[in-house]
Amino acid sequence: MKSLVSDTTLEKIRFYYLSDENKLSEHDEQVRQRWESAYSMLINQNGIESDVVKMLMKVHDISQMQAYRDVHNCTRCFGPVRGMDRQSLRNMVTQWAIEDYRKASIMNDFRAKDKALDKIIKANNLDKEDTEQPDPSKIQPPVQLLSINYSFLTSEYFKLIDPKAQEALLKLNEKVMALIDASPIAEYKNILLADDTTYEDVTD
């Protein structure tokens, strides 16, 4: 099967990214820009080729056939989108966009600088809330329930716990006792709090 792009062009573009001194011809540079654009669109469109083809046709004013070729060849050059880690793809696109921004700054091309910044923003979801990070304000602290037997407050083990905890438990006990004293069951308080209370069976 005949390749959709010459291996020479593919190798030139690959070498362009690996070498700081390598320069592309005007034709190869146009091809590189289309591939880079196609790859970025594939990432943003979650790999839906039909949508990317339509976008490429409008952005680069190319035919549908050429758009499909660019989509195919960009994955040959940069690798399959679905087979790569998303964070790695973000980093790759970001680095390309930074390089484009640097070149645009040298040429004083504000439109190209805006496009490069737009790529960086979209690749890193800077225009959206970070869904991977939890919102601390929406996280409720865990609720811990502590069950204390009243006899524990007068036991020898009570003095072994932290002094601040002792103070807190004693204050809580005072509040509970005050509530009981003010309630109709006050007269039964001693019975309710006694651990050794025994009850006799009532028979007819």
Residue frames as a rotation matrix with the C-alpha (Angstrom) as fourth column:
MET 1
0.576 0.818 0.000 0.00
0.818 -0.576 0.000 0.00
0.000 0.000 -1.000 0.00
LYS 2
-0.163 -0.641 0.750 1.35
0.600 -0.668 -0.441 3.39
0.783 0.378 0.494 -0.97
SER 3
-0.459 -0.080 -0.885 2.05
0.849 -0.331 -0.411 5.73
-0.260 -0.940 0.220 1.94
LEU 4
0.617 0.764 0.189 -0.12
0.786 -0.610 -0.100 8.84
0.038 0.210 -0.977 2.21
VAL 5
0.892 -0.444 -0.083 3.00
-0.436 -0.895 0.095 10.89
-0.117 -0.049 -0.992 2.79
SER 6
0.479 -0.783 -0.396 6.58
-0.109 0.394 -0.913 10.32
0.871 0.480 0.103 1.75
ASP 7
0.674 -0.300 -0.675 8.82
0.724 0.448 0.525 8.83
0.145 -0.842 0.519 4.40
THR 8
-0.397 -0.860 0.319 11.27
0.776 -0.501 -0.384 11.63
0.490 0.095 0.866 3.66
THR 9
-0.163 0.434 0.886 8.76
-0.219 -0.892 0.396 14.29
0.962 -0.129 0.241 4.73
LEU 10
0.831 0.512 -0.217 7.83
0.042 0.331 0.943 12.31
0.554 -0.793 0.254 7.81
GLU 11
0.333 -0.792 -0.511 11.45
0.933 0.356 0.056 11.89
0.137 -0.496 0.858 8.87
LYS 12
-0.487 -0.497 0.718 12.19
0.445 -0.849 -0.286 15.58
0.752 0.180 0.635 8.24
ILE 13
0.228 0.673 0.704 9.35
-0.379 -0.605 0.700 16.63
0.897 -0.427 0.117 10.50
ARG 14
0.880 0.027 -0.473 10.32
0.371 0.582 0.724 14.16
0.295 -0.813 0.502 13.20
PHE 15
-0.045 -0.990 -0.130 13.92
0.963 -0.008 -0.269 15.35
0.266 -0.137 0.954 13.04
TYR 16
-0.156 0.078 0.985 12.70
0.103 -0.990 0.095 18.94
0.982 0.116 0.147 13.25
TYR 17
0.760 0.536 0.368 11.39
-0.317 -0.189 0.929 18.27
0.568 -0.823 0.026 16.76
LEU 18
0.827 -0.476 -0.299 14.54
0.560 0.651 0.512 16.45
-0.049 -0.591 0.805 17.81
SER 19
-0.220 -0.959 0.181 17.07
0.973 -0.229 -0.030 19.00
0.070 0.169 0.983 16.57
ASP 20
0.264 0.267 -0.927 17.37
0.512 -0.853 -0.100 22.66
-0.818 -0.448 -0.362 17.51
GLU 21
-0.456 -0.594 -0.663 19.18
-0.239 -0.636 0.734 23.57
-0.857 0.493 0.148 14.31
ASN 22
-0.709 0.203 0.676 17.03
0.642 0.583 0.498 21.73
-0.293 0.787 -0.543 11.79
LYS 23
-0.486 0.568 -0.665 14.88
-0.487 -0.807 -0.333 23.88
-0.725 0.162 0.669 9.48
LEU 24
-0.134 0.557 0.819 12.04
0.616 0.694 -0.372 22.82
-0.776 0.455 -0.436 7.21
SER 25
-0.909 -0.052 0.414 11.22
0.391 -0.450 0.803 23.94
0.144 0.892 0.429 3.72
GLU 26
-0.742 0.669 0.042 8.17
-0.668 -0.731 -0.140 26.12
-0.063 -0.132 0.989 3.25
HIS 27
-0.054 0.734 -0.676 6.12
-0.596 0.520 0.612 23.14
0.801 0.436 0.410 2.05
ASP 28
-0.326 -0.140 -0.935 7.24
0.461 0.840 -0.286 20.86
0.826 -0.524 -0.209 4.90
GLU 29
-0.998 -0.036 -0.057 6.55
0.068 -0.527 -0.847 23.61
0.000 -0.849 0.528 7.42
GLN 30
-0.388 0.920 -0.061 2.98
-0.885 -0.353 0.303 23.91
0.257 0.171 0.951 6.16
VAL 31
0.067 0.354 -0.933 2.59
-0.135 0.929 0.343 20.14
0.989 0.103 0.110 6.45
ARG 32
-0.712 -0.419 -0.564 4.00
0.481 0.295 -0.826 20.19
0.512 -0.859 -0.008 9.99
GLN 33
-0.900 0.393 0.187 1.59
-0.431 -0.748 -0.505 22.92
-0.059 -0.535 0.843 11.05
ARG 34
-0.033 0.925 -0.379 -1.39
-0.817 0.194 0.544 20.99
0.576 0.327 0.749 9.64
TRP 35
-0.086 -0.055 -0.995 -0.32
0.240 0.968 -0.074 17.78
0.967 -0.245 -0.070 11.40
GLU 36
-0.924 -0.302 -0.233 0.22
0.302 -0.206 -0.931 19.59
0.233 -0.931 0.282 14.66
SER 37
-0.625 0.769 0.133 -3.17
-0.779 -0.626 -0.037 21.24
0.055 -0.126 0.990 14.31
ALA 38
0.099 0.670 -0.736 -4.81
-0.525 0.663 0.533 17.90
0.845 0.333 0.417 13.48
TYR 39
-0.407 -0.337 -0.849 -3.20
0.446 0.738 -0.506 16.20
0.797 -0.585 -0.150 16.47
SER 40
-0.996 0.063 0.067 -4.29
-0.091 -0.590 -0.803 18.96
-0.011 -0.805 0.593 18.83
MET 41
-0.297 0.948 -0.114 -7.84
-0.920 -0.252 0.299 18.72
0.255 0.193 0.947 17.50
LEU 42
-0.054 0.230 -0.972 -7.85
-0.091 0.968 0.234 14.94
0.994 0.101 -0.032 17.91
ILE 43
-0.805 -0.298 -0.513 -7.01
0.466 0.219 -0.857 15.38
0.368 -0.929 -0.037 21.57
ASN 44
-0.885 0.465 0.024 -9.63
-0.409 -0.751 -0.518 18.08
-0.223 -0.469 0.855 22.13
GLN 45
-0.050 0.900 -0.433 -12.29
-0.962 0.074 0.264 16.09
0.269 0.430 0.862 20.25
ASN 46
0.085 0.037 0.996 -11.49
-0.685 0.728 0.032 12.83
-0.724 -0.684 0.087 22.08
GLY 47
-0.712 -0.569 0.412 -10.27
-0.127 0.681 0.721 11.14
-0.691 0.461 -0.557 18.93
ILE 48
0.320 0.873 0.369 -13.41
0.396 0.231 -0.889 11.69
-0.861 0.430 -0.272 16.81
GLU 49
-0.602 -0.735 0.312 -11.87
0.549 -0.097 0.830 11.88
-0.580 0.671 0.462 13.34
SER 50
-0.076 0.639 0.765 -14.98
0.964 -0.151 0.221 13.08
0.257 0.754 -0.605 11.48
ASP 51
0.851 0.375 -0.368 -15.19
0.485 -0.829 0.277 16.21
-0.201 -0.414 -0.888 13.63
VAL 52
0.105 -0.914 -0.392 -11.48
0.222 -0.363 0.905 16.87
-0.970 -0.182 0.164 13.25
VAL 53
-0.494 -0.255 0.831 -11.69
0.831 0.143 0.538 16.54
-0.256 0.956 0.141 9.47
LYS 54
0.464 0.760 0.455 -14.43
0.829 -0.553 0.079 19.18
0.311 0.341 -0.887 9.31
MET 55
0.813 -0.202 -0.547 -12.42
0.220 -0.762 0.609 21.52
-0.540 -0.615 -0.575 11.49
LEU 56
-0.217 -0.970 0.107 -9.24
0.420 0.007 0.908 21.05
-0.881 0.242 0.406 9.47
MET 57
-0.169 0.228 0.959 -11.06
0.984 -0.022 0.179 21.80
0.062 0.973 -0.220 6.22
LYS 58
0.804 0.553 0.216 -12.23
0.529 -0.833 0.165 25.14
0.271 -0.018 -0.962 7.59
VAL 59
0.719 -0.557 -0.416 -9.07
0.110 -0.499 0.859 26.13
-0.686 -0.663 -0.298 9.45
HIS 60
-0.290 -0.957 0.017 -6.58
0.061 -0.001 0.998 25.27
-0.955 0.290 0.059 6.71
ASP 61
0.349 0.523 -0.778 -8.87
-0.727 -0.373 -0.577 25.56
-0.592 0.766 0.250 3.68
ILE 62
-0.780 -0.607 -0.154 -8.08
-0.591 0.632 0.501 22.06
-0.206 0.482 -0.852 2.44
SER 63
-0.155 0.724 -0.672 -10.11
-0.682 0.414 0.603 19.29
0.715 0.552 0.430 0.85
GLN 64
0.671 0.490 0.556 -11.79
-0.740 0.485 0.466 16.51
-0.041 -0.725 0.688 2.78
MET 65
0.865 -0.393 -0.311 -9.35
0.246 0.873 -0.421 13.97
0.437 0.288 0.852 1.35
GLN 66
-0.075 -0.946 0.316 -6.36
0.024 -0.319 -0.948 16.05
0.997 -0.063 0.047 2.43
ALA 67
0.081 0.190 0.978 -7.87
-0.915 -0.374 0.149 16.49
0.394 -0.908 0.143 5.90
TYR 68
0.953 0.275 0.129 -8.21
-0.303 0.890 0.340 12.72
-0.022 -0.363 0.931 6.31
ARG 69
0.512 -0.840 -0.177 -4.61
0.405 0.418 -0.813 12.30
0.757 0.344 0.555 5.17
ASP 70
-0.190 -0.588 0.786 -3.42
-0.439 -0.666 -0.604 14.84
0.878 -0.460 -0.132 7.73
VAL 71
0.511 0.441 0.738 -5.31
-0.857 0.195 0.477 13.05
0.066 -0.876 0.478 10.49
HIS 72
0.976 -0.159 -0.151 -3.74
0.146 0.984 -0.099 9.75
0.165 0.074 0.984 9.48
ASN 73
0.292 -0.950 0.113 -0.24
0.415 0.020 -0.910 11.17
0.862 0.313 0.400 9.13
CYS 74
0.108 -0.245 0.963 -0.27
-0.709 -0.698 -0.099 13.18
0.697 -0.673 -0.249 12.34
THR 75
0.800 0.199 0.567 -0.77
-0.560 0.587 0.584 9.93
-0.216 -0.785 0.581 14.29
ARG 76
0.795 -0.603 -0.056 2.06
0.478 0.681 -0.555 8.34
0.373 0.415 0.830 12.29
CYS 77
0.049 -0.813 0.581 4.31
0.055 -0.578 -0.814 11.19
0.997 0.072 0.017 13.33
PHE 78
-0.326 -0.141 0.935 3.24
-0.762 -0.547 -0.348 11.79
0.560 -0.826 0.071 16.92
GLY 79
-0.996 -0.036 -0.087 1.67
0.014 0.853 -0.522 8.48
0.093 -0.521 -0.848 17.89
PRO 80
-0.310 0.946 -0.098 -1.92
0.474 0.243 0.846 7.26
0.824 0.216 -0.524 18.41
VAL 81
-0.338 0.256 0.905 -3.98
-0.601 -0.799 0.002 9.51
0.724 -0.544 0.424 20.64
ARG 82
0.656 0.743 0.135 -5.90
-0.586 0.388 0.712 6.72
0.476 -0.546 0.690 22.39
GLY 83
0.644 -0.449 -0.620 -2.74
0.468 0.872 -0.146 4.76
0.606 -0.196 0.771 23.14
MET 84
-0.450 -0.855 0.258 -1.07
0.343 -0.431 -0.835 7.53
0.825 -0.287 0.487 25.12
ASP 85
-0.288 0.271 -0.918 -1.48
0.943 -0.086 -0.321 8.83
-0.167 -0.959 -0.231 28.62
ARG 86
0.616 0.649 0.446 -3.62
0.720 -0.694 0.014 11.98
0.319 0.312 -0.895 28.65
GLN 87
0.791 -0.363 -0.492 -1.14
0.108 -0.709 0.697 13.89
-0.602 -0.605 -0.522 30.78
SER 88
-0.254 -0.915 0.313 1.66
0.521 0.143 0.841 13.02
-0.815 0.377 0.440 28.37
LEU 89
-0.067 0.324 0.944 -0.44
0.977 -0.173 0.129 14.35
0.205 0.930 -0.305 25.51
ARG 90
0.906 0.401 -0.133 -1.11
0.422 -0.868 0.261 17.56
-0.011 -0.293 -0.956 27.41
ASN 91
0.377 -0.851 -0.366 2.60
0.139 -0.339 0.931 18.02
-0.916 -0.401 -0.010 27.99
MET 92
-0.385 -0.533 0.754 3.42
0.783 0.244 0.572 17.34
-0.489 0.810 0.323 24.35
VAL 93
0.289 0.593 0.751 0.84
0.874 -0.484 0.046 19.77
0.391 0.643 -0.658 22.99
THR 94
0.908 0.031 -0.419 1.88
0.276 -0.795 0.540 22.37
-0.317 -0.606 -0.730 25.55
GLN 95
-0.005 -0.994 -0.109 5.52
0.340 -0.104 0.935 22.15
-0.940 -0.033 0.339 24.49
TRP 96
-0.355 -0.060 0.933 4.58
0.935 -0.002 0.355 22.55
-0.020 0.998 0.056 20.83
ALA 97
0.637 0.701 0.322 2.40
0.688 -0.705 0.174 25.54
0.349 0.111 -0.931 21.65
ILE 98
0.666 -0.478 -0.572 5.17
0.245 -0.585 0.773 27.14
-0.705 -0.655 -0.273 23.70
GLU 99
-0.410 -0.842 0.350 7.53
0.601 0.040 0.798 26.78
-0.686 0.538 0.490 20.75
ASP 100
-0.067 0.489 0.870 4.92
0.933 -0.278 0.228 28.31
0.353 0.827 -0.438 18.43
TYR 101
0.873 0.417 -0.252 4.44
0.486 -0.783 0.388 31.17
-0.035 -0.461 -0.887 20.87
ARG 102
0.195 -0.897 -0.396 8.19
0.350 -0.314 0.883 31.80
-0.916 -0.310 0.253 21.00
LYS 103
-0.583 -0.401 0.706 8.41
0.776 -0.017 0.631 31.96
-0.241 0.916 0.320 17.21
ALA 104
0.304 0.793 0.529 5.34
0.850 -0.476 0.226 34.20
0.431 0.381 -0.818 17.01
SER 105
0.757 -0.080 -0.649 6.91
0.413 -0.710 0.570 36.57
-0.507 -0.699 -0.504 19.54
ILE 106
-0.329 -0.944 -0.018 10.04
0.483 -0.185 0.856 36.84
-0.811 0.273 0.517 17.43
MET 107
-0.648 0.155 0.746 7.92
0.732 -0.147 0.666 37.63
0.213 0.977 -0.019 14.36
ASN 108
-0.906 0.349 -0.240 5.70
-0.160 -0.807 -0.568 39.97
-0.392 -0.476 0.787 16.42
ASP 109
-0.643 0.709 -0.289 2.68
-0.157 0.247 0.956 38.00
0.750 0.660 -0.048 15.18
PHE 110
-0.714 0.378 0.589 -0.03
-0.686 -0.212 -0.696 38.68
-0.138 -0.902 0.410 17.75
ARG 111
0.343 0.885 -0.314 -2.60
-0.923 0.380 0.065 36.46
0.177 0.267 0.947 16.04
ALA 112
0.168 -0.375 -0.912 -0.26
-0.144 0.905 -0.399 33.47
0.975 0.199 0.098 16.13
LYS 113
-0.856 -0.472 0.208 0.56
-0.232 -0.008 -0.973 34.21
0.461 -0.881 -0.103 19.76
ASP 114
-0.245 0.859 0.449 -3.15
-0.957 -0.141 -0.253 34.15
-0.154 -0.492 0.857 20.62
LYS 115
0.537 0.434 -0.723 -3.55
-0.622 0.783 0.008 30.80
0.570 0.446 0.690 18.86
ALA 116
-0.312 -0.748 -0.585 -0.59
-0.007 0.618 -0.786 29.34
0.950 -0.241 -0.198 20.75
LEU 117
-0.852 0.047 0.522 -1.96
-0.515 -0.255 -0.818 30.57
0.095 -0.966 0.242 24.07
ASP 118
0.166 0.986 -0.005 -5.36
-0.985 0.166 0.049 29.12
0.049 -0.003 0.999 23.20
LYS 119
0.291 -0.147 -0.945 -3.73
-0.261 0.939 -0.226 25.71
0.920 0.313 0.235 22.60
ILE 120
-0.759 -0.642 -0.106 -1.99
-0.035 0.203 -0.979 25.87
0.650 -0.739 -0.177 25.97
ILE 121
-0.580 0.615 0.535 -5.21
-0.810 -0.360 -0.464 26.84
-0.093 -0.702 0.706 27.76
LYS 122
0.436 0.832 -0.343 -7.29
-0.869 0.488 0.081 24.09
0.235 0.263 0.936 26.14
ALA 123
0.056 -0.490 -0.870 -4.64
-0.178 0.853 -0.491 21.38
0.982 0.183 -0.039 26.45
ASN 124
-0.836 -0.470 -0.283 -4.35
0.208 0.206 -0.956 22.01
0.507 -0.858 -0.074 30.19
ASN 125
0.027 0.968 -0.250 -8.06
0.791 0.133 0.598 22.76
0.612 -0.214 -0.762 30.84
LEU 126
-0.822 -0.420 -0.386 -7.13
0.569 -0.646 -0.509 26.17
-0.036 -0.638 0.769 32.23
ASP 127
-0.750 0.618 0.234 -10.49
-0.452 -0.738 0.501 27.53
0.482 0.270 0.833 31.10
LYS 128
0.307 0.850 -0.427 -12.35
-0.155 0.488 0.859 25.01
0.939 -0.198 0.282 33.28
GLU 129
0.465 -0.100 0.880 -12.49
-0.885 -0.028 0.464 24.08
-0.022 -0.995 -0.101 36.91
ASP 130
-0.557 -0.738 -0.381 -10.06
-0.695 0.665 -0.273 21.34
0.455 0.113 -0.883 37.81
THR 131
0.495 0.866 -0.071 -12.39
-0.721 0.455 0.523 18.38
0.485 -0.208 0.849 38.22
GLU 132
0.221 -0.474 -0.853 -9.57
0.230 0.875 -0.426 16.17
0.948 -0.102 0.302 39.42
GLN 133
-0.837 -0.546 0.028 -9.03
0.136 -0.256 -0.957 18.23
0.530 -0.797 0.289 42.57
PRO 134
-0.047 0.858 -0.512 -11.61
0.930 0.225 0.292 18.06
0.365 -0.462 -0.808 45.37
ASP 135
-0.006 0.154 0.988 -13.11
-0.089 -0.984 0.153 21.28
0.996 -0.087 0.020 46.71
PRO 136
-0.810 -0.397 -0.432 -12.02
0.348 0.268 -0.898 21.53
0.472 -0.878 -0.079 50.37
SER 137
-0.798 0.530 0.287 -15.03
-0.602 -0.687 -0.407 23.71
-0.018 -0.497 0.867 51.20
LYS 138
0.144 0.906 -0.399 -17.37
-0.868 0.309 0.388 20.89
0.475 0.290 0.831 50.14
ILE 139
-0.217 -0.304 -0.928 -15.68
0.107 0.937 -0.332 18.18
0.970 -0.171 -0.171 52.16
GLN 140
0.611 0.494 0.619 -17.28
-0.587 -0.242 0.773 17.56
0.531 -0.835 0.142 55.55
PRO 141
-0.502 -0.817 0.285 -15.02
-0.801 0.316 -0.508 16.31
0.325 -0.483 -0.813 58.35
PRO 142
-0.388 0.348 -0.854 -15.80
0.132 0.937 0.322 12.77
0.912 0.012 -0.410 59.53
VAL 143
0.230 0.563 0.794 -18.22
-0.809 -0.342 0.477 12.51
0.541 -0.752 0.377 62.42
GLN 144
-0.612 -0.483 -0.626 -16.96
-0.012 0.797 -0.603 10.40
0.791 -0.362 -0.494 65.31
LEU 145
0.496 0.825 0.271 -19.37
-0.438 -0.032 0.898 9.07
0.750 -0.565 0.345 67.92
LEU 146
-0.673 -0.740 -0.022 -17.99
-0.284 0.286 -0.915 8.47
0.683 -0.609 -0.402 71.41
SER 147
0.495 0.833 -0.246 -19.88
-0.120 0.347 0.930 6.25
0.860 -0.431 0.272 73.83
ILE 148
-0.643 -0.711 0.286 -18.94
-0.331 -0.079 -0.940 6.71
0.691 -0.699 -0.184 77.49
ASN 149
0.156 0.622 -0.767 -20.32
0.605 0.553 0.572 4.71
0.781 -0.554 -0.290 80.41
TYR 150
0.614 0.141 0.776 -21.01
-0.350 -0.833 0.428 6.92
0.707 -0.535 -0.463 83.46
SER 151
0.962 -0.274 -0.009 -19.14
0.145 0.482 0.864 4.52
-0.232 -0.832 0.503 85.70
PHE 152
0.352 -0.871 0.344 -16.05
0.852 0.145 -0.503 5.21
0.388 0.470 0.793 83.61
LEU 153
0.356 -0.176 0.918 -15.96
-0.061 -0.984 -0.166 8.81
0.933 0.003 -0.361 84.93
THR 154
0.643 -0.082 0.761 -15.35
-0.759 -0.199 0.620 7.55
0.101 -0.977 -0.190 88.45
SER 155
0.949 -0.315 0.005 -13.10
0.314 0.947 0.067 4.67
-0.026 -0.062 0.998 87.56
GLU 156
0.356 -0.908 -0.220 -9.32
0.147 -0.179 0.973 4.55
-0.923 -0.379 0.070 87.82
TYR 157
-0.159 -0.403 0.902 -9.04
0.921 0.268 0.282 4.37
-0.355 0.875 0.328 84.03
PHE 158
0.784 0.547 0.294 -10.57
0.614 -0.750 -0.245 7.81
0.086 0.373 -0.924 83.63
LYS 159
0.761 -0.534 -0.368 -7.42
-0.183 -0.722 0.667 9.42
-0.622 -0.440 -0.647 85.07
LEU 160
-0.076 -0.835 0.544 -5.27
0.450 0.459 0.766 7.72
-0.890 0.303 0.341 82.44
ILE 161
0.346 0.257 0.902 -6.74
0.938 -0.124 -0.324 9.58
0.029 0.958 -0.284 79.48
ASP 162
-0.502 -0.581 0.641 -5.61
0.630 -0.753 -0.190 13.02
0.593 0.309 0.744 78.26
PRO 163
-0.697 0.180 -0.694 -6.33
0.563 -0.462 -0.685 15.83
-0.444 -0.868 0.221 80.79
LYS 164
-0.829 0.407 -0.384 -8.11
-0.530 -0.793 0.301 17.91
-0.182 0.453 0.873 78.16
ALA 165
-0.513 0.652 -0.558 -10.34
-0.128 0.585 0.801 14.95
0.849 0.482 -0.216 77.34
GLN 166
-0.575 0.272 -0.772 -11.06
0.799 0.391 -0.457 14.50
0.177 -0.879 -0.442 81.05
GLU 167
-0.817 0.214 -0.535 -12.09
0.064 -0.888 -0.455 18.15
-0.573 -0.406 0.712 81.33
ALA 168
-0.728 0.548 -0.413 -14.32
-0.631 -0.297 0.717 17.94
0.270 0.782 0.562 78.27
LEU 169
-0.471 0.545 -0.694 -16.04
0.268 0.838 0.475 14.78
0.840 0.038 -0.541 79.50
LEU 170
-0.651 0.199 -0.733 -16.65
0.742 -0.039 -0.670 16.25
-0.162 -0.979 -0.123 82.96
LYS 171
-0.821 0.362 -0.441 -18.19
-0.360 -0.929 -0.091 19.38
-0.442 0.084 0.893 81.47
LEU 172
-0.588 0.615 -0.525 -20.37
-0.463 0.277 0.842 17.24
0.664 0.738 0.122 79.23
ASN 173
-0.548 0.346 -0.761 -21.41
0.640 0.759 -0.116 15.19
0.538 -0.551 -0.638 82.24
GLU 174
-0.804 0.224 -0.551 -22.40
0.312 -0.629 -0.712 18.35
-0.506 -0.744 0.436 84.13
LYS 175
-0.723 0.545 -0.423 -24.60
-0.690 -0.589 0.420 19.45
-0.021 0.596 0.803 81.21
VAL 176
-0.498 0.533 -0.684 -26.28
-0.052 0.769 0.638 16.05
0.866 0.353 -0.355 81.01
MET 177
-0.632 0.225 -0.741 -26.93
0.764 0.336 -0.550 16.03
0.126 -0.915 -0.384 84.74
ALA 178
-0.847 0.318 -0.426 -28.41
-0.136 -0.905 -0.404 19.54
-0.514 -0.285 0.809 84.56
LEU 179
-0.596 0.644 -0.480 -30.75
-0.660 -0.052 0.750 18.42
0.458 0.763 0.456 81.80
ILE 180
-0.467 0.396 -0.791 -31.83
0.396 0.893 0.213 15.39
0.791 -0.214 -0.574 83.82
ASP 181
-0.789 0.121 -0.602 -32.40
0.567 -0.232 -0.790 17.48
-0.235 -0.965 0.115 86.94
ALA 182
-0.738 0.508 -0.445 -34.66
-0.502 -0.853 -0.142 19.79
-0.452 0.119 0.884 84.95
SER 183
-0.587 0.505 -0.632 -36.62
-0.502 0.386 0.774 16.93
0.635 0.772 0.027 83.39
PRO 184
0.401 0.856 0.326 -39.54
-0.841 0.202 0.502 14.85
0.364 -0.476 0.801 84.73
ILE 185
0.701 -0.150 -0.697 -37.24
0.145 0.987 -0.067 11.86
0.698 -0.054 0.714 85.19
ALA 186
-0.016 -0.775 0.632 -35.09
-0.627 -0.484 -0.610 13.62
0.778 -0.406 -0.478 87.79
GLU 187
0.339 0.218 0.915 -36.40
-0.925 0.258 0.280 11.42
-0.175 -0.941 0.289 90.59
TYR 188
0.977 0.027 0.211 -35.23
0.008 0.986 -0.166 8.32
-0.212 0.164 0.963 88.70
LYS 189
0.602 -0.783 -0.158 -31.71
-0.663 -0.380 -0.645 9.67
0.445 0.493 -0.748 88.12
ASN 190
-0.111 -0.703 0.702 -30.04
-0.948 0.288 0.139 7.60
-0.299 -0.650 -0.698 90.81
ILE 191
0.401 0.336 0.852 -31.69
-0.136 0.942 -0.307 4.44
-0.906 0.008 0.424 89.55
LEU 192
0.999 0.040 -0.027 -30.74
-0.031 0.085 -0.996 5.12
-0.038 0.996 0.086 85.93
LEU 193
0.456 -0.890 0.002 -27.10
-0.709 -0.365 -0.603 5.85
0.538 0.274 -0.798 86.75
ALA 194
0.186 -0.371 0.910 -26.56
-0.818 0.455 0.353 2.96
-0.545 -0.810 -0.219 89.13
ASP 195
-0.252 -0.391 -0.885 -24.62
-0.851 0.525 0.010 0.08
0.461 0.756 -0.465 87.59
ASP 196
-0.955 -0.218 -0.200 -25.33
-0.101 0.877 -0.469 -2.38
0.278 -0.428 -0.860 90.35
THR 197
-0.375 0.894 0.246 -29.08
-0.876 -0.255 -0.408 -1.86
-0.302 -0.369 0.879 90.52
THR 198
-0.993 0.118 -0.001 -31.00
0.113 0.955 0.275 -5.11
0.033 0.272 -0.962 90.60
TYR 199
-0.386 0.922 -0.038 -34.62
-0.908 -0.372 0.194 -5.60
0.164 0.109 0.980 89.76
GLU 200
-0.725 0.230 0.649 -36.97
-0.169 0.854 -0.492 -8.24
-0.667 -0.466 -0.581 91.07
ASP 201
-0.889 0.456 -0.042 -39.27
0.114 0.309 0.944 -10.12
0.444 0.834 -0.327 88.78
VAL 202
-0.584 0.779 0.229 -42.89
-0.731 -0.382 -0.565 -9.22
-0.353 -0.497 0.792 89.28
THR 203
-0.924 0.314 -0.219 -45.27
0.173 0.852 0.494 -12.16
0.342 0.419 -0.841 89.23
ASP 204
-0.194 0.943 0.270 -49.01
-0.567 -0.333 0.754 -12.25
0.800 -0.007 0.599 89.50
